[in-house]
Amino acid sequence: MARENGVALAELYANSHEELVEDEIVVLLIGGGDGGILREVSRHSCVEQIDICELDKMVIDVYKKFFPDIAIGYEDPRVKVYIGDGVEFMKHVPNGTYDAIIIDAFHMMGPAAQQLSDKSFLESVAKALRPGGVVSCPAESIWLRDFVVEDTIALCRKIFKGSVNYAWTTVPAYSSGVIGFMLCATDGPPVNFKHPINPIDTESYGVAKWPLRFYNSEMHTAAFCLPSFMKRMRNSKI
C-alpha cells in the first residue's frame, strides 16, 4: 500500500503541471530526495534540465540503496543535485531561472505550514520563475476543518499574480486519505491548469522503464473537481 501511495502522489504531482509548459523547460524540485518525482519528471522529453535541492543527503543515499526503483530518478543525466536548505537556496536563485518549480515538503500550505509556505519564501519562488512559469506545492486536505482554502488562494494570487488553482487526489496514507496541491502561475502568458497544452507521451518512460500506473487525462481532470462547499470557499476569493 505504501508503494502505491508513493506512485499516485509522485505521478500526479509531477505530471499535473509539467504538461502546462512549453518545450525545453528548466525544472527545480525542492525536497523530494527519494527521487520519485524526479523519476516522473524524466518522462517528459520537453524538460532540458532538472535541479533538485534536498536538505538531507542521507535521504538520497538511503533511497538509492534500499529503494532503487524510486531513486532511479537520479539516473537521469539532466538531474543536478544541490544539498542544502531550500529556503536559503531560493534566496540565491537569479530571477527568471526556472520554468517550473515543484515544492515537495512536509509542511503543507495551511494551518500546519511553517517556513516553506510563508510569504517571503513564496515571493522568492515567484521571482525565480519566468513570466508564465508554474509552481506546484502541497496543500492541506479538503477535509481538514482548519484549512481555509480561500485564504490560501488569496495569498497565492497576491504573490504569483497569475492563474491559481487548488487540486487534490486520494492518497490513503495521508491524514483523511486526501492530499491537496496549490498550482500557481506567475504573471505572463495565461496558464490553464485544467487543460494541458503539452500532453504527456504515454510511451515515453524516461528512466522509469515502465508505463504510468496512476496518472492519465481523466485523473488530471478529476483532480480539479471539488465538492460544493469547497467551490463556494474557492469562489469567494476569485
Secondary structure, DSSP 8 states (H G I E B T S, - for coil): -HHHHHHHHHHHHHHHHHTTS-SSEEEEEEE-TTSHHHHHHTT-TTEEEEEEEES-HHHHHHHHHH-HHHHGGGG-TTEEEEES-HHHHHHTS-TT-EEEEEEE-SS-BSTT--GGGSHHHHHHHHHHEEEEEEEEEEE--TT-TT--HHHHHHHHHHHHEEEEEEEEEE-TTSGGGEEEEEEEEESSS---TTS-SS---TT--TTS-S--SS--HHHHHHTT---HHHHHHHHTT-
